[in-house]
């Protein structure tokens, strides 16, 4: 029996602070036609003092170009949690 895989973060996915992933560094690796986000990719945050945020977490078991892919629940440099808009990345 397989279980749903992790929920991958992609370009445009939201954060709990009301921001979103705004730039990915692996534009050719896509899930459902949208580029996946990796550790170090840029995100926006509308909260004062939270400009120039980046994703600071990624899963070491899933990498693109040696850089960990971000999944739902991972954090940004401003402390926001990432939220996925796609059901799953596959199965584990």
N, CA, C and O atoms as a Tinker XYZ file with bonds, in Angstrom:
   368  protein
     1  N      0.841000   -1.185000    0.000000    73     2
     2  CA     0.000000    0.000000    0.000000    64     1     3
     3  C      0.883000    1.243000    0.000000    63     2     4     5
     4  O      1.858000    1.321000    0.748000    81     3
     5  N      0.544000    2.194000   -0.824000    73     3     6
     6  CA     1.299000    3.442000   -0.867000    64     5     7
     7  C      0.519000    4.535000   -0.165000    63     6     8     9
     8  O     -0.704000    4.471000   -0.045000    81     7
     9  N      1.230000    5.512000    0.285000    73     7    10
    10  CA     0.581000    6.659000    0.913000    64     9    11
    11  C      0.903000    7.889000    0.090000    63    10    12    13
    12  O      1.896000    7.905000   -0.637000    81    11
    13  N      0.087000    8.908000    0.192000    73    11    14
    14  CA     0.360000   10.120000   -0.580000    64    13    15
    15  C      1.742000   10.664000   -0.271000    63    14    16    17
    16  O      2.203000   10.623000    0.870000    81    15
    17  N      2.386000   11.167000   -1.287000    73    15    18
    18  CA     3.701000   11.760000   -1.102000    64    17    19
    19  C      3.593000   13.147000   -0.504000    63    18    20    21
    20  O      2.497000   13.656000   -0.268000    81    19
    21  N      4.740000   13.749000   -0.263000    73    19    22
    22  CA     4.740000   15.102000    0.305000    64    21    23
    23  C      4.151000   16.109000   -0.668000    63    22    24    25
    24  O      4.182000   15.909000   -1.883000    81    23
    25  N      3.623000   17.174000   -0.132000    73    23    26
    26  CA     3.007000   18.233000   -0.951000    64    25    27
    27  C      4.081000   19.252000   -1.330000    63    26    28    29
    28  O      4.542000   20.032000   -0.497000    81    27
    29  N      4.461000   19.228000   -2.587000    73    27    30
    30  CA     5.558000   20.051000   -3.092000    64    29    31
    31  C      5.136000   21.518000   -3.214000    63    30    32    33
    32  O      3.988000   21.832000   -3.530000    81    31
    33  N      6.094000   22.396000   -2.955000    73    31    34
    34  CA     5.873000   23.838000   -3.111000    64    33    35
    35  C      6.310000   24.233000   -4.520000    63    34    36    37
    36  O      7.343000   23.784000   -5.017000    81    35
    37  N      5.499000   25.083000   -5.151000    73    35    38
    38  CA     5.769000   25.516000   -6.517000    64    37    39
    39  C      5.691000   27.037000   -6.618000    63    38    40    41
    40  O      5.218000   27.708000   -5.700000    81    39
    41  N      6.154000   27.561000   -7.727000    73    39    42
    42  CA     6.083000   28.991000   -7.994000    64    41    43
    43  C      4.651000   29.477000   -7.800000    63    42    44    45
    44  O      3.713000   28.898000   -8.348000    81    43
    45  N      4.485000   30.541000   -7.021000    73    43    46
    46  CA     3.162000   31.109000   -6.771000    64    45    47
    47  C      2.450000   30.569000   -5.549000    63    46    48    49
    48  O      1.431000   31.124000   -5.139000    81    47
    49  N      2.964000   29.490000   -4.951000    73    47    50
    50  CA     2.306000   28.950000   -3.758000    64    49    51
    51  C      2.393000   29.954000   -2.603000    63    50    52    53
    52  O      3.379000   30.680000   -2.478000    81    51
    53  N      1.357000   29.990000   -1.765000    73    51    54
    54  CA     1.283000   30.991000   -0.699000    64    53    55
    55  C      2.057000   30.635000    0.568000    63    54    56    57
    56  O      2.446000   29.488000    0.791000    81    55
    57  N      2.263000   31.665000    1.384000    73    55    58
    58  CA     2.815000   31.484000    2.724000    64    57    59
    59  C      1.751000   31.911000    3.734000    63    58    60    61
    60  O      0.778000   32.580000    3.383000    81    59
    61  N      1.948000   31.521000    4.969000    73    59    62
    62  CA     0.961000   31.870000    5.995000    64    61    63
    63  C      0.936000   33.360000    6.320000    63    62    64    65
    64  O     -0.005000   33.832000    6.959000    81    63
    65  N      1.945000   34.102000    5.895000    73    63    66
    66  CA     1.967000   35.552000    6.126000    64    65    67
    67  C      1.258000   36.323000    5.022000    63    66    68    69
    68  O      1.164000   37.548000    5.086000    81    67
    69  N      0.763000   35.623000    4.016000    73    67    70
    70  CA     0.083000   36.286000    2.907000    64    69    71
    71  C      0.974000   36.559000    1.713000    63    70    72    73
    72  O      0.547000   37.207000    0.758000    81    71
    73  N      2.189000   36.082000    1.753000    73    71    74
    74  CA     3.111000   36.215000    0.633000    64    73    75
    75  C      3.015000   35.013000   -0.286000    63    74    76    77
    76  O      2.054000   34.245000   -0.233000    81    75
    77  N      4.028000   34.861000   -1.132000    73    75    78
    78  CA     4.043000   33.752000   -2.081000    64    77    79
    79  C      5.461000   33.502000   -2.573000    63    78    80    81
    80  O      6.336000   34.357000   -2.438000    81    79
    81  N      5.680000   32.325000   -3.145000    73    79    82
    82  CA     6.945000   32.025000   -3.811000    64    81    83
    83  C      6.958000   32.829000   -5.110000    63    82    84    85
    84  O      6.062000   32.679000   -5.940000    81    83
    85  N      7.969000   33.679000   -5.289000    73    83    86
    86  CA     7.986000   34.587000   -6.443000    64    85    87
    87  C      9.072000   34.279000   -7.469000    63    86    88    89
    88  O      9.038000   34.811000   -8.578000    81    87
    89  N     10.028000   33.434000   -7.116000    73    87    90
    90  CA    11.088000   33.105000   -8.060000    64    89    91
    91  C     11.647000   31.735000   -7.729000    63    90    92    93
    92  O     11.918000   31.429000   -6.567000    81    91
    93  N     11.821000   30.907000   -8.757000    73    91    94
    94  CA    12.434000   29.597000   -8.554000    64    93    95
    95  C     13.728000   29.524000   -9.349000    63    94    96    97
    96  O     13.865000   30.162000  -10.393000    81    95
    97  N     14.670000   28.747000   -8.850000    73    95    98
    98  CA    15.968000   28.628000   -9.511000    64    97    99
    99  C     16.080000   27.358000  -10.348000    63    98   100   101
   100  O     17.146000   27.068000  -10.891000    81    99
   101  N     14.994000   26.600000  -10.458000    73    99   102
   102  CA    14.959000   25.393000  -11.293000    64   101   103
   103  C     13.710000   25.445000  -12.177000    63   102   104   105
   104  O     12.819000   24.608000  -12.030000    81   103
   105  N     13.634000   26.420000  -13.095000    73   103   106
   106  CA    12.409000   26.623000  -13.871000    64   105   107
   107  C     12.027000   25.472000  -14.790000    63   106   108   109
   108  O     10.883000   25.399000  -15.239000    81   107
   109  N     12.959000   24.573000  -15.078000    73   107   110
   110  CA    12.654000   23.462000  -15.979000    64   109   111
   111  C     12.182000   22.206000  -15.266000    63   110   112   113
   112  O     11.780000   21.249000  -15.927000    81   111
   113  N     12.219000   22.179000  -13.938000    73   111   114
   114  CA    11.707000   21.030000  -13.183000    64   113   115
   115  C     10.325000   21.413000  -12.680000    63   114   116   117
   116  O     10.182000   22.244000  -11.783000    81   115
   117  N      9.311000   20.796000  -13.270000    73   115   118
   118  CA     7.932000   21.211000  -12.999000    64   117   119
   119  C      7.072000   20.065000  -12.492000    63   118   120   121
   120  O      7.302000   18.898000  -12.809000    81   119
   121  N      6.075000   20.430000  -11.696000    73   119   122
   122  CA     5.024000   19.513000  -11.259000    64   121   123
   123  C      3.714000   20.120000  -11.727000    63   122   124   125
   124  O      3.387000   21.253000  -11.375000    81   123
   125  N      2.975000   19.376000  -12.508000    73   123   126
   126  CA     1.723000   19.867000  -13.101000    64   125   127
   127  C      1.925000   21.184000  -13.845000    63   126   128   129
   128  O      1.076000   22.073000  -13.792000    81   127
   129  N      3.056000   21.301000  -14.539000    73   127   130
   130  CA     3.320000   22.456000  -15.382000    64   129   131
   131  C      3.850000   23.695000  -14.690000    63   130   132   133
   132  O      4.033000   24.728000  -15.332000    81   131
   133  N      4.102000   23.610000  -13.379000    73   131   134
   134  CA     4.587000   24.772000  -12.620000    64   133   135
   135  C      5.927000   24.416000  -11.975000    63   134   136   137
   136  O      6.074000   23.333000  -11.409000    81   135
   137  N      6.897000   25.319000  -12.060000    73   135   138
   138  CA     8.234000   25.083000  -11.513000    64   137   139
   139  C      8.192000   24.854000  -10.004000    63   138   140   141
   140  O      7.465000   25.534000   -9.281000    81   139
   141  N      8.985000   23.884000   -9.540000    73   139   142
   142  CA     9.058000   23.605000   -8.107000    64   141   143
   143  C      9.988000   24.606000   -7.427000    63   142   144   145
   144  O     10.872000   25.184000   -8.059000    81   143
   145  N      9.775000   24.796000   -6.141000    73   143   146
   146  CA    10.610000   25.697000   -5.338000    64   145   147
   147  C     11.623000   24.880000   -4.546000    63   146   148   149
   148  O     11.348000   23.765000   -4.104000    81   147
   149  N     12.798000   25.470000   -4.383000    73   147   150
   150  CA    13.861000   24.814000   -3.635000    64   149   151
   151  C     14.375000   25.731000   -2.530000    63   150   152   153
   152  O     14.094000   26.929000   -2.506000    81   151
   153  N     15.122000   25.142000   -1.635000    73   151   154
   154  CA    15.768000   25.914000   -0.577000    64   153   155
   155  C     16.569000   27.037000   -1.222000    63   154   156   157
   156  O     17.340000   26.797000   -2.151000    81   155
   157  N     16.391000   28.259000   -0.734000    73   155   158
   158  CA    17.093000   29.419000   -1.261000    64   157   159
   159  C     16.295000   30.222000   -2.271000    63   158   160   161
   160  O     16.696000   31.328000   -2.633000    81   159
   161  N     15.157000   29.679000   -2.738000    73   159   162
   162  CA    14.332000   30.420000   -3.694000    64   161   163
   163  C     13.621000   31.571000   -3.001000    63   162   164   165
   164  O     13.374000   31.536000   -1.795000    81   163
   165  N     13.295000   32.596000   -3.793000    73   163   166
   166  CA    12.726000   33.839000   -3.254000    64   165   167
   167  C     11.223000   33.750000   -3.028000    63   166   168   169
   168  O     10.498000   33.068000   -3.752000    81   167
   169  N     10.785000   34.466000   -1.995000    73   167   170
   170  CA     9.353000   34.584000   -1.709000    64   169   171
   171  C      9.071000   36.015000   -1.245000    63   170   172   173
   172  O      9.967000   36.739000   -0.811000    81   171
   173  N      7.819000   36.390000   -1.349000    73   171   174
   174  CA     7.413000   37.722000   -0.898000    64   173   175
   175  C      6.758000   37.608000    0.471000    63   174   176   177
   176  O      6.285000   36.542000    0.865000    81   175
   177  N      6.739000   38.723000    1.184000    73   175   178
   178  CA     6.024000   38.782000    2.455000    64   177   179
   179  C      5.519000   40.209000    2.643000    63   178   180   181
   180  O      6.297000   41.160000    2.561000    81   179
   181  N      4.222000   40.360000    2.895000    73   179   182
   182  CA     3.668000   41.697000    3.056000    64   181   183
   183  C      3.924000   42.324000    4.429000    63   182   184   185
   184  O      3.661000   43.510000    4.625000    81   183
   185  N      4.429000   41.545000    5.367000    73   183   186
   186  CA     4.655000   42.085000    6.708000    64   185   187
   187  C      5.852000   43.034000    6.724000    63   186   188   189
   188  O      6.862000   42.803000    6.059000    81   187
   189  N      5.713000   44.090000    7.491000    73   187   190
   190  CA     6.768000   45.094000    7.593000    64   189   191
   191  C      8.065000   44.462000    8.089000    63   190   192   193
   192  O      8.070000   43.703000    9.059000    81   191
   193  N      9.159000   44.787000    7.412000    73   191   194
   194  CA    10.464000   44.269000    7.795000    64   193   195
   195  C     10.770000   42.877000    7.283000    63   194   196   197
   196  O     11.827000   42.326000    7.590000    81   195
   197  N      9.867000   42.298000    6.507000    73   195   198
   198  CA    10.051000   40.929000    6.028000    64   197   199
   199  C     10.359000   40.868000    4.535000    63   198   200   201
   200  O     10.068000   39.859000    3.893000    81   199
   201  N     10.934000   41.909000    3.977000    73   199   202
   202  CA    11.251000   41.925000    2.562000    64   201   203
   203  C     12.415000   40.978000    2.259000    63   202   204   205
   204  O     13.179000   40.605000    3.149000    81   203
   205  N     12.529000   40.604000    0.996000    73   203   206
   206  CA    13.638000   39.767000    0.521000    64   205   207
   207  C     13.728000   38.431000    1.252000    63   206   208   209
   208  O     14.804000   38.030000    1.694000    81   207
   209  N     12.612000   37.759000    1.374000    73   207   210
   210  CA    12.571000   36.456000    2.038000    64   209   211
   211  C     13.042000   35.357000    1.093000    63   210   212   213
   212  O     12.919000   35.461000   -0.127000    81   211
   213  N     13.579000   34.315000    1.686000    73   211   214
   214  CA    13.941000   33.115000    0.932000    64   213   215
   215  C     13.448000   31.888000    1.686000    63   214   216   217
   216  O     13.195000   31.942000    2.889000    81   215
   217  N     13.316000   30.800000    0.974000    73   215   218
   218  CA    12.951000   29.525000    1.592000    64   217   219
   219  C     14.196000   28.998000    2.296000    63   218   220   221
   220  O     15.260000   28.893000    1.685000    81   219
   221  N     14.067000   28.665000    3.579000    73   219   222
   222  CA    15.238000   28.234000    4.348000    64   221   223
   223  C     15.248000   26.744000    4.659000    63   222   224   225
   224  O     16.198000   26.247000    5.264000    81   223
   225  N     14.198000   26.019000    4.251000    73   223   226
   226  CA    14.155000   24.579000    4.493000    64   225   227
   227  C     13.874000   23.838000    3.193000    63   226   228   229
   228  O     13.292000   24.389000    2.258000    81   227
   229  N     14.295000   22.588000    3.154000    73   227   230
   230  CA    14.025000   21.709000    2.032000    64   229   231
   231  C     14.246000   20.279000    2.480000    63   230   232   233
   232  O     14.882000   20.038000    3.506000    81   231
   233  N     13.730000   19.337000    1.727000    73   231   234
   234  CA    13.846000   17.919000    2.072000    64   233   235
   235  C     15.104000   17.341000    1.430000    63   234   236   237
   236  O     15.222000   17.312000    0.205000    81   235
   237  N     16.031000   16.889000    2.245000    73   235   238
   238  CA    17.304000   16.344000    1.764000    64   237   239
   239  C     17.124000   15.071000    0.930000    63   238   240   241
   240  O     18.052000   14.667000    0.230000    81   239
   241  N     15.962000   14.440000    0.991000    73   239   242
   242  CA    15.694000   13.226000    0.212000    64   241   243
   243  C     15.199000   13.527000   -1.196000    63   242   244   245
   244  O     15.183000   12.637000   -2.047000    81   243
   245  N     14.799000   14.760000   -1.452000    73   243   246
   246  CA    14.298000   15.179000   -2.764000    64   245   247
   247  C     15.083000   16.410000   -3.197000    63   246   248   249
   248  O     14.898000   17.496000   -2.648000    81   247
   249  N     15.964000   16.238000   -4.186000    73   247   250
   250  CA    16.800000   17.350000   -4.638000    64   249   251
   251  C     16.707000   17.519000   -6.150000    63   250   252   253
   252  O     16.494000   16.557000   -6.889000    81   251
   253  N     16.871000   18.750000   -6.586000    73   251   254
   254  CA    17.002000   19.086000   -8.002000    64   253   255
   255  C     18.301000   19.868000   -8.127000    63   254   256   257
   256  O     18.460000   20.918000   -7.505000    81   255
   257  N     19.220000   19.364000   -8.921000    73   255   258
   258  CA    20.507000   20.041000   -9.063000    64   257   259
   259  C     21.276000   20.119000   -7.759000    63   258   260   261
   260  O     22.052000   21.051000   -7.549000    81   259
   261  N     21.067000   19.148000   -6.880000    73   259   262
   262  CA    21.761000   19.109000   -5.599000    64   261   263
   263  C     21.168000   19.985000   -4.515000    63   262   264   265
   264  O     21.700000   20.043000   -3.406000    81   263
   265  N     20.063000   20.675000   -4.819000    73   263   266
   266  CA    19.425000   21.583000   -3.857000    64   265   267
   267  C     18.097000   20.977000   -3.408000    63   266   268   269
   268  O     17.300000   20.562000   -4.249000    81   267
   269  N     17.840000   20.917000   -2.092000    73   267   270
   270  CA    16.601000   20.321000   -1.582000    64   269   271
   271  C     15.342000   21.052000   -2.046000    63   270   272   273
   272  O     15.291000   22.282000   -2.075000    81   271
   273  N     14.329000   20.265000   -2.408000    73   271   274
   274  CA    13.024000   20.797000   -2.796000    64   273   275
   275  C     12.251000   21.173000   -1.536000    63   274   276   277
   276  O     12.351000   20.494000   -0.515000    81   275
   277  N     11.482000   22.251000   -1.611000    73   275   278
   278  CA    10.644000   22.701000   -0.494000    64   277   279
   279  C      9.284000   22.001000   -0.546000    63   278   280   281
   280  O      8.727000   21.773000   -1.620000    81   279
   281  N      8.769000   21.670000    0.628000    73   279   282
   282  CA     7.465000   21.028000    0.756000    64   281   283
   283  C      6.607000   21.775000    1.768000    63   282   284   285
   284  O      7.103000   22.581000    2.556000    81   283
   285  N      5.326000   21.493000    1.729000    73   283   286
   286  CA     4.387000   22.128000    2.654000    64   285   287
   287  C      4.874000   21.966000    4.087000    63   286   288   289
   288  O      5.304000   20.887000    4.495000    81   287
   289  N      4.798000   23.051000    4.836000    73   287   290
   290  CA     5.248000   23.042000    6.224000    64   289   291
   291  C      6.650000   23.588000    6.413000    63   290   292   293
   292  O      7.033000   23.948000    7.526000    81   291
   293  N      7.419000   23.652000    5.336000    73   291   294
   294  CA     8.758000   24.228000    5.443000    64   293   295
   295  C      8.650000   25.739000    5.652000    63   294   296   297
   296  O      7.613000   26.344000    5.381000    81   295
   297  N      9.729000   26.331000    6.134000    73   295   298
   298  CA     9.729000   27.741000    6.544000    64   297   299
   299  C     10.504000   28.645000    5.589000    63   298   300   301
   300  O     11.356000   28.208000    4.816000    81   299
   301  N     10.161000   29.931000    5.687000    73   299   302
   302  CA    10.883000   30.977000    4.972000    64   301   303
   303  C     11.730000   31.754000    5.977000    63   302   304   305
   304  O     11.586000   31.575000    7.187000    81   303
   305  N     12.608000   32.613000    5.476000    73   303   306
   306  CA    13.494000   33.378000    6.357000    64   305   307
   307  C     12.751000   34.378000    7.230000    63   306   308   309
   308  O     13.308000   34.857000    8.218000    81   307
   309  N     11.505000   34.706000    6.890000    73   307   310
   310  CA    10.725000   35.620000    7.733000    64   309   311
   311  C      9.877000   34.855000    8.750000    63   310   312   313
   312  O      9.135000   35.460000    9.523000    81   311
   313  N      9.987000   33.525000    8.748000    73   311   314
   314  CA     9.262000   32.709000    9.712000    64   313   315
   315  C      7.934000   32.162000    9.226000    63   314   316   317
   316  O      7.257000   31.439000    9.957000    81   315
   317  N      7.551000   32.496000    7.996000    73   315   318
   318  CA     6.276000   32.006000    7.455000    64   317   319
   319  C      6.389000   30.536000    7.065000    63   318   320   321
   320  O      7.462000   30.052000    6.703000    81   319
   321  N      5.265000   29.842000    7.148000    73   319   322
   322  CA     5.166000   28.454000    6.709000    64   321   323
   323  C      4.630000   28.426000    5.285000    63   322   324   325
   324  O      3.709000   29.168000    4.943000    81   323
   325  N      5.212000   27.566000    4.458000    73   323   326
   326  CA     4.780000   27.418000    3.067000    64   325   327
   327  C      3.562000   26.505000    2.972000    63   326   328   329
   328  O      3.456000   25.524000    3.707000    81   327
   329  N      2.645000   26.833000    2.065000    73   327   330
   330  CA     1.432000   26.048000    1.843000    64   329   331
   331  C      1.390000   25.608000    0.384000    63   330   332   333
   332  O      1.514000   26.433000   -0.520000    81   331
   333  N      1.214000   24.307000    0.155000    73   331   334
   334  CA     1.167000   23.765000   -1.203000    64   333   335
   335  C     -0.216000   23.924000   -1.819000    63   334   336   337
   336  O     -1.230000   23.913000   -1.121000    81   335
   337  N     -0.236000   24.072000   -3.140000    73   335   338
   338  CA    -1.506000   24.160000   -3.863000    64   337   339
   339  C     -1.715000   22.958000   -4.775000    63   338   340   341
   340  O     -2.649000   22.944000   -5.577000    81   339
   341  N     -0.863000   21.960000   -4.662000    73   339   342
   342  CA    -1.000000   20.725000   -5.434000    64   341   343
   343  C     -1.106000   19.575000   -4.435000    63   342   344   345
   344  O     -0.502000   19.623000   -3.363000    81   343
   345  N     -1.867000   18.551000   -4.784000    73   343   346
   346  CA    -2.166000   17.457000   -3.855000    64   345   347
   347  C     -0.927000   16.714000   -3.374000    63   346   348   349
   348  O     -0.751000   16.558000   -2.166000    81   347
   349  N     -0.063000   16.250000   -4.272000    73   347   350
   350  CA     1.119000   15.524000   -3.824000    64   349   351
   351  C      2.178000   15.494000   -4.901000    63   350   352   353
   352  O      1.929000   15.832000   -6.058000    81   351
   353  N      3.357000   15.086000   -4.499000    73   351   354
   354  CA     4.524000   15.021000   -5.369000    64   353   355
   355  C      4.684000   13.628000   -5.949000    63   354   356   357
   356  O      5.474000   13.436000   -6.873000    81   355
   357  N      3.970000   12.674000   -5.441000    73   355   358
   358  CA     4.101000   11.277000   -5.829000    64   357   359
   359  C      3.825000   10.410000   -4.626000    63   358   360   361
   360  O      2.997000   10.759000   -3.784000    81   359
   361  N      4.508000    9.282000   -4.533000    73   359   362
   362  CA     4.328000    8.398000   -3.386000    64   361   363
   363  C      5.672000    8.088000   -2.766000    63   362   364   365
   364  O      6.711000    8.148000   -3.423000    81   363
   365  N      5.629000    7.758000   -1.495000    73   363   366
   366  CA     6.850000    7.369000   -0.790000    64   365   367
   367  C      6.706000    5.943000   -0.347000    63   366   368
   368  O      7.618000    5.393000    0.272000    81   367
